[in-house]
Amino acid sequence: MQGNDSTHPVDLFVIGGGINGCGIARDAAGRGFSVTLAEMSDLASATSSSSTKLFHGGLRYLEYFEFRLVREALIEREILLRAMPHISWPMRFVLPYHKDMRFESETPTSKFLSVVMPWMKGRRPAWLIRLGLFLYDHLGGRKILPGTETIGLTGTPEGAPLQERFAKAYEYSDCWVEDSRLVILNARDAEARGAAILTRTKVTHATREGDLWRVETKDMEHGRTATHYAKMLVNAGGPWVGDVIHGKIDLPSKEGVRLVRGSHIVTRKLFDHDKCYFFQGTDGRIIFAIPYETDFTLIGTTDAEHSDPSIKPTCTDEERDYLIAFANKYFKAPISAEDVVWSYSGVRPLYDDGASSATAATRDYTLKVDAEGGAPVLNIFGGKITTYRRLAESALEKISEHLPDAKGPNAKGRWTAGVPLAGGDFPVGGFDRLVSELRAQFGFLTPFWARRLVRAYGTEARDMLGDAENAEALGRDFGATLTETEVTWLMEREYARTAEDIVWRRSKLGLRLDETQINDLDDWMQSHRARMAAAE
Ligand SMILES: Cc1cc2nc3c(=O)[nH]c(=O)nc-3n(C[C@H](O)[C@H](O)[C@H](O)COP(=O)(O)OP(=O)(O)OC[C@H]3O[C@@H](n4cnc5c(N)ncnc54)[C@H](O)[C@@H]3O)c2cc1C
């Protein structure tokens, strides 16, 4: 295999199977580079499965004058929507207005207003929100998504769950994305274009040997070690980017990463429409309350310093209570800790720009190449799910400076805009039609089941179901519409190894399955793997 000895090195060795590592691997493989990617756990097991799951420009970043980031992300929303209309979809955001809403005191906008309009005392005036939304509508060449509207909340479905003091709201557009599936589909596409995707494989050390990197890996399931050679290294370790720099490849780099934890809580459905709420707090922060997985509501997020990537982030009681109290300032029917059915937490690997608060630290990405001591390494800091494709393009520009001789079909440059991910080869807005077609072909699918499959697999849902004429033909039923056929698909094509990979990342069926069902699934998967290994 290419890469396992120094006479046949791969062009690129990517450390990290989050969205940035997988996005870069896909783009690079498509340009004809030989690529190996190593992920120490499951794909998307860290930050890339713990986001708020929005393809968004980031309305609040306008207050930090992050115009480049916002513009790039706004343009990107529609490019991504077209390439994956199954796992992403447009969403309307309702921003209730009240005069008590305040700025975070450190934003450049609030500092400016405190000088020119000191009587506002940190309040966020309505005209400023309208101005922000005007910019948001016009910075990013919107074609598919509708623009901002002012709506009344009295007697409307949007106003129904809210307290009566909210009479008016602004409604604007952004998009939802299934973050973990985005990562998997990028990894699959990279593999289809020739990349080797090694999951449960940790990079334990890498050293320069002249023009090459010698990379040591360890299989985290069996303990086997291996050596790989590569012309260039990409450090997409997310929260571990600093650990890789200092602990695995011993670079004398001063670049820093700032770890900012964000937590979300999930409750049973709190409102009966498909729009999302954007709530502003009196502390200057904002949170979202989003319709989630048909029967639930997702509320987040927080911003808390996180000291060490090896400490698994969890939603603390304090963060949970903060989110509940925040939401209760808006919802008529208060929620409590008993209403929380699940929570999750992730760590933002932000470039350390010296900002004094976690909320203020830049969400933009920074790419740094170190080629001082021989073979080059590219370190990735920060970034958003929304900008992963653009980040990969910028990374490839830097990579191409060091590896000028790619020979693939897309060797000349950018190619990923407009190329759908697996299952995404249907028009934006074509989701309902695809669901009807699937139900017509497979009459045994319930509406929930068909919608779930099309959301996850798009046009590939048909391939997965094959020629099944009834539910029994799909093999064992693990509950909540998860069948043996789907589990086998996920294991054989989408790198799933454990029940957790399936019920909390490739789907969110963990919200519907109980502990016994999840354990049964895991047992079945381990037996299936043993059978497959014995048959090889
Ligand atoms: C709470 C929260 C909400 C967010 N919401 C949004 C949002 O709504 N929209 C948006 O656009 N962005 C959002 N983001 C940002 C976005 O999620 C991140 O920027 C993005 O997921 C980072 O991806 P990554 O690939 O850099 O890191 P990760 O996904 O963390 O991937 C890094 C991977 O590297 C692996 N790794 C590390 N060291 C090694 C090693 N030695 N060997 C092998 N593998 C290794 C890790 O296991 C990990 O899987 C949010 C982030 C958070 C935390």
The ligand as an ORCA input file, in Angstrom:
! r2SCAN-3c Opt
* xyz 0 1
  C     -21.056     24.093     20.723
  C     -20.618     24.337     19.316
  C     -21.530     24.795     18.385
  C     -21.138     25.011     17.076
  N     -22.069     25.363     16.170
  C     -21.724     25.553     14.873
  C     -22.719     25.839     13.914
  O     -23.924     25.840     14.200
  N     -22.316     26.066     12.642
  C     -21.014     26.005     12.272
  O     -20.734     26.274     11.101
  N     -20.042     25.689     13.165
  C     -20.368     25.439     14.448
  N     -19.419     25.091     15.368
  C     -18.018     24.989     14.949
  C     -17.687     23.636     14.331
  O     -18.379     22.597     14.976
  C     -16.192     23.369     14.425
  O     -15.479     24.463     13.931
  C     -15.771     22.145     13.618
  O     -16.579     21.031     13.920
  C     -14.316     21.811     13.892
  O     -13.978     20.681     13.132
  P     -12.531     20.058     13.208
  O     -12.442     19.043     12.124
  O     -11.504     21.127     13.188
  O     -12.438     19.398     14.668
  P     -13.028     18.006     15.215
  O     -14.369     17.710     14.703
  O     -12.870     18.027     16.692
  O     -12.052     16.915     14.600
  C     -10.722     16.746     15.042
  C     -10.469     15.255     15.075
  O      -9.083     15.000     15.243
  C      -8.961     13.778     15.915
  N      -7.602     13.685     16.453
  C      -7.002     14.536     17.335
  N      -5.741     14.121     17.606
  C      -5.531     12.995     16.865
  C      -4.434     12.101     16.724
  N      -3.284     12.264     17.415
  N      -4.561     11.046     15.882
  C      -5.713     10.837     15.184
  N      -6.790     11.647     15.312
  C      -6.706     12.718     16.126
  C     -10.043     13.857     16.989
  O     -10.414     12.586     17.477
  C     -11.166     14.571     16.243
  O     -12.162     13.676     15.757
  C     -19.784     24.822     16.689
  C     -18.866     24.345     17.624
  C     -19.294     24.071     18.934
  C     -18.330     23.502     19.904
*
